[in-house]
Amino acid sequence: MPALNLPNLNFNIDSGTDKQTLEQIVDSLSKYRKELNFLLMNLDTDNMPFIESKLTDIDGNLSSVVQTVDAINLTVGSNTGDISNLQIQANSISSTVAGNTGDISAVTQTANAVTLDFANLKTLTGGQQINNGVTTISPTGIKVQHTNFPGQYSEMRADGFIRKWAYGEGAYLNDIYIIQNISSGNSYSYPITKTLTLPTRFKNRTNTKILLVPRLFKESDLTYFVSASQVKRWTSQIMLSLNVESTNFNLTYPTIVVSAYLYIKKFSEATETYDEDWNDVTFDLIAIGV
């Protein structure tokens, strides 16, 4: 684009201005008009790739418009730190609103999608949640109402899944692991324990619930008779022990230490002493991750 050759306007007009001076003024204005017409007729993306307009005041408020051949960008800001921006392109529209407290929300719309981003989740109407039919998104989770059961819902929270029933909330199982038919071993003359391991996904999940379910234990010789009137040996105490003694969820494969035995205490007529046995118990272990 050629350089503009604008004449110098340095005239003082008063009651004594003569005709020649006035003619020079008119001639200069005519040249300005020609140069400006030439400029407007030759504007293109090479000599003017964008148009920008910006307004500010002494208080710090501002607004700006930036227009290029493929986008329009609008920005408005206040002196308190709030600012909004809207960008329009051929294939998308994006808007961002930032508050002076750090809250930010953004919406991006394309032909096949709408994306919402929130620094701090607020509602579209100023509350603390977004409602869409039976679904509610709030700072505590995502809730879906059960349309056939008024007042009941399922909700995903930070610590798991909840099912609201008519008379209270129940927790959905987040994980479950079962070891079946565990044998504690043969009979011993002392209490025995057994160490079991869980999959690595249970590491650091200290709220895991452990359930022990007995399957088989027996003692057939409870009383020994020499004759119908004479007892040689009899059982004075039977006790089933099936307990979690300790856990360690800090390991890659968490461990569960279980005491599992059938305690038998018998009195012997011949020796007049008590014999003690800790017999085998078969059981299942159920680990419920929460």
C-alpha positions in Angstrom: 0.0 0.0 0.0 1.5 3.4 -1.0 2.3 6.0 1.7 -0.3 8.7 2.3 0.7 12.2 1.4 -1.5 14.4 3.6 -1.1 18.1 3.4 -0.3 20.2 6.5 -3.2 22.0 8.0 -1.9 25.0 9.9 -4.4 27.7 9.4 -5.8 30.4 11.7 -9.2 31.5 10.7 -10.7 34.7 12.0 -12.7 37.7 10.8 -9.7 38.9 8.9 -9.0 35.7 6.9 -8.7 36.6 3.2 -10.2 34.7 0.3 -6.9 33.2 -0.8 -6.4 31.6 2.6 -9.9 30.2 2.6 -9.3 28.7 -0.8 -6.1 27.0 0.5 -8.1 25.5 3.3 -10.8 24.1 1.0 -8.1 22.8 -1.3 -6.4 20.9 1.6 -9.6 19.4 2.7 -10.3 18.2 -0.8 -6.9 16.5 -0.8 -7.6 14.9 2.5 -10.9 13.5 1.1 -9.1 12.0 -1.9 -6.4 10.4 0.2 -9.0 8.9 2.6 -11.1 7.7 -0.3 -8.1 6.0 -1.7 -7.3 4.4 1.6 -10.8 3.1 2.1 -10.9 1.7 -1.4 -7.7 -0.3 -0.9 -8.1 -1.8 2.5 -7.4 -5.5 2.6 -5.7 -8.2 4.9 -2.3 -7.2 3.6 -2.3 -3.6 4.8 -4.8 -4.0 7.6 -4.8 -7.6 9.0 -7.0 -6.8 12.0 -9.1 -4.1 13.6 -8.9 -3.4 17.3 -10.9 -1.0 19.4 -10.3 -0.5 23.1 -12.0 1.8 25.6 -10.8 2.5 29.2 -11.7 5.0 31.9 -9.8 6.5 34.8 -11.4 3.9 37.2 -9.8 1.0 35.4 -12.8 -0.4 33.6 -12.2 -1.5 30.0 -13.8 -3.0 26.9 -12.1 -4.2 23.7 -13.0 -5.6 20.3 -10.4 -7.4 18.2 -11.6 -8.4 14.7 -9.5 -10.5 12.3 -10.5 -12.2 9.1 -11.3 -15.5 10.9 -12.3 -14.4 14.4 -14.0 -11.7 16.6 -12.9 -11.4 20.2 -14.8 -9.3 22.7 -13.5 -8.5 26.2 -15.1 -6.6 29.1 -13.3 -6.0 32.4 -14.1 -4.2 35.6 -11.8 -2.4 38.0 -12.7 -5.0 40.7 -11.0 -7.8 38.7 -14.0 -9.4 37.1 -13.5 -10.1 33.4 -15.6 -11.7 30.6 -14.4 -12.8 27.1 -16.3 -14.0 24.0 -14.6 -15.4 21.0 -16.5 -16.2 17.8 -14.9 -18.3 15.0 -16.4 -20.1 12.0 -16.4 -23.5 13.8 -16.8 -22.6 17.5 -18.0 -20.1 20.1 -16.1 -19.8 23.4 -16.9 -17.7 26.4 -15.1 -17.3 29.7 -16.1 -15.5 32.9 -13.6 -15.0 35.6 -14.4 -13.5 39.0 -12.0 -11.6 41.2 -12.3 -14.4 43.8 -10.8 -17.0 41.5 -14.0 -18.5 40.2 -13.8 -19.3 36.5 -16.4 -20.8 34.2 -16.0 -21.5 30.5 -18.3 -22.7 27.8 -17.1 -24.0 24.4 -19.7 -24.8 21.7 -19.0 -26.5 18.4 -21.3 -28.1 15.9 -21.4 -31.5 17.7 -20.5 -30.7 21.3 -20.9 -28.3 24.2 -18.1 -28.3 26.9 -18.5 -26.8 30.3 -15.5 -26.1 32.6 -15.7 -24.8 36.1 -12.9 -23.8 38.6 -15.6 -23.8 41.3 -18.8 -25.5 40.5 -21.9 -23.2 40.7 -25.3 -23.5 39.1 -26.5 -21.8 36.0 -29.0 -19.9 38.2 -26.8 -19.0 41.1 -27.2 -22.0 43.5 -24.9 -24.9 44.3 -25.9 -27.4 41.6 -26.8 -28.0 38.0 -30.1 -29.8 37.3 -31.0 -31.6 34.1 -34.1 -33.8 34.4 -33.4 -36.6 36.9 -29.7 -35.8 37.1 -28.2 -33.3 39.6 -24.5 -32.3 39.6 -23.4 -30.7 42.9 -20.1 -30.1 44.7 -20.7 -33.3 46.7 -21.4 -35.7 43.8 -23.7 -36.7 40.8 -27.2 -37.8 41.8 -29.8 -39.6 39.6 -33.4 -39.8 40.8 -35.2 -43.1 40.4 -38.3 -41.9 38.6 -40.4 -44.9 39.6 -39.6 -44.6 43.3 -40.1 -41.0 44.5 -37.5 -39.8 47.0 -35.0 -42.6 46.0 -31.8 -42.1 44.1 -28.3 -43.3 43.3 -25.4 -41.0 43.9 -21.7 -41.0 43.1 -19.7 -39.3 45.8 -16.0 -38.8 46.4 -15.9 -41.8 48.8 -18.1 -44.2 46.8 -21.6 -45.0 45.5 -24.8 -44.5 47.5 -28.2 -46.0 46.9 -31.0 -44.1 48.7 -33.9 -46.4 49.7 -37.2 -45.5 51.2 -35.9 -45.5 54.8 -32.2 -44.7 54.5 -29.1 -44.8 52.4 -27.1 -47.9 51.5 -23.6 -48.1 50.1 -23.0 -49.9 46.8 -20.1 -52.3 46.9 -17.0 -50.7 45.4 -15.0 -53.9 45.4 -15.3 -57.5 46.7 -12.7 -60.4 46.9 -13.4 -63.9 48.1 -11.0 -66.7 49.1 -12.8 -70.0 49.6 -12.1 -73.3 51.4 -9.2 -72.1 53.4 -7.8 -74.8 55.7 -6.1 -73.6 58.9 -4.0 -76.9 59.0 -3.9 -80.0 61.1 -4.4 -80.3 64.8 -1.9 -78.5 67.0 -1.0 -78.4 70.7 -1.1 -74.6 70.7 -3.2 -71.8 69.1 -2.5 -71.3 65.4 -2.8 -68.4 63.0 -2.9 -68.2 59.2 -1.7 -65.3 57.1 -3.6 -64.5 53.9 -2.9 -62.0 51.2 -5.2 -59.7 49.2 -4.7 -58.4 45.7 -2.6 -55.2 45.3 -5.7 -53.1 44.5 -6.5 -53.2 48.3 -3.2 -51.4 49.2 -3.8 -48.5 51.6 -7.5 -49.2 51.7 -7.7 -49.5 55.5 -11.5 -49.2 55.6 -11.8 -52.6 53.9 -14.2 -54.9 55.7 -13.1 -58.5 56.4 -15.6 -61.3 56.9 -14.8 -64.9 58.0 -17.3 -67.6 57.3 -16.7 -71.1 58.8 -17.4 -74.0 56.5 -16.2 -77.1 58.3 -15.0 -78.1 61.8 -15.5 -81.3 63.7 -14.6 -83.3 66.8 -15.9 -86.9 66.8 -14.4 -88.3 70.1 -16.3 -86.1 72.6 -16.6 -88.9 75.3 -14.9 -92.2 75.7 -16.7 -94.9 77.7 -15.1 -98.1 79.1 -18.5 -99.4 80.0 -22.0 -98.1 80.4 -21.2 -97.0 83.9 -17.6 -95.9 83.5 -16.4 -92.9 81.6 -12.7 -93.0 80.6 -12.4 -89.6 79.0 -14.8 -86.7 78.4 -14.8 -83.3 76.7 -15.2 -80.4 79.1 -14.9 -77.4 76.7 -15.3 -76.7 73.0 -14.7 -73.3 71.5 -14.6 -72.2 67.9 -12.2 -69.3 67.2 -12.4 -67.5 63.8 -11.0 -63.9 64.2 -8.9 -61.3 62.4 -5.9 -60.8 64.6 -4.1 -58.1 62.5 -4.0 -56.5 59.1 -1.3 -54.7 57.1 -2.7 -52.6 54.2 0.7 -50.8 53.6 2.1 -53.7 51.7 1.9 -54.2 48.0 -0.2 -57.3 48.7 -2.0 -56.5 52.0 -2.0 -59.3 54.6 -4.7 -60.6 56.9 -3.6 -62.6 59.9 -6.5 -64.9 61.0 -6.8 -67.2 64.1 -8.8 -70.2 63.0 -9.2 -73.3 65.1 -11.6 -75.5 67.1 -10.4 -75.6 70.7 -11.1 -78.9 72.5 -10.4 -79.5 76.2 -10.7 -83.1 77.5 -10.3 -84.7 80.9 -8.5 -88.0 81.2 -9.6 -90.4 83.9 -6.4 -92.4 83.7 -4.0 -89.4 84.2 -6.5 -87.1 85.9 -5.3 -84.3 83.7 -6.7 -82.2 80.9 -5.6 -82.5 77.3 -5.9 -79.6 74.9 -6.1 -79.6 71.1 -6.5 -76.8 68.5 -8.1 -78.5 65.5 -8.4 -77.5 61.9 -11.1 -75.2 60.7 -12.1 -74.7 57.0 -13.4 -71.2 56.2 -14.0 -68.5 53.6 -12.6 -65.0 53.6 -14.6 -62.1 52.1 -12.9 -58.7 51.7 -15.2 -55.8 50.9 -13.5 -52.6 49.7 -15.2 -49.4 50.6 
